């Protein structure tokens, strides 16, 4: 895994998700594709979804499914 934060001065957000009641939250994000030799052709790509969080009525814990999880 490359550390693009130092190389390209990118910033990433970290969120804490809490569901007090049963329900579902879907988070989508935007990613910018970058290649050194094609800088002028940079495009944006929608990640659908980045993560899904849910809390079932009969459960005390929140579950999640990350799109990039192994």
N, C-alpha and C positions, 0 to 999 in steps of 0.2 A: 504494500500500500504506500503510495506516495504522499508526502506531506505538502499539499498545495497551499496550505495556510502560509508557510514561510516563503515559498517560491513565488506565489502570485498575490500575496496579501489578501487572501480571501477571509471572510468572516462567516462563522457558522453560529446558528442560534440553538440553544438547548432549552427545551420546555419541560416542565413537570406537569403531567396530566392527572387530575383527580376527578373522579365521578362520585358524587355524594349519593346519587340515586341511580337505580337501574337505567341503563341507556347505552348509547353507542356514539362514538365520536370518530369521524374519519378526517385525517389530515392529508392534504395534498400540498405539494411544493413545486417550485420551479427550479430547474437546474440549468446552468449555462455550460454547454459543451465547448471545450477549448482544446485546440491542437496548436503546437508552436508554429507549424508551417502554414496554417490556414487561419491566422488571426482575423483577417478581414472577412472570413466566412462564418464567424461565430453565430451559432443559433441557440435558441432557447427551447427547452423541452419540458413538457409537463410530466411530472412523475405522478402516476395515478394508481393507487394512493400511496403516499409515503408510509403511512401507518394507520392501523385501525385499533381503537381501544373500546372495550365494552365491559359492562358490569351487569351480570345477570341478577335477577331478583332473588334467587335462592343461593347466592354466593356472597361471601364476605370480602373476596378479593377481586381486583380488576384484572382482566386478561387483555392481551394485545397480540397483534400480528404485524411485524415489521416487514415491509416489502423486500428489504435487502438481507433479511435474516438467513443464516445458513441452515 
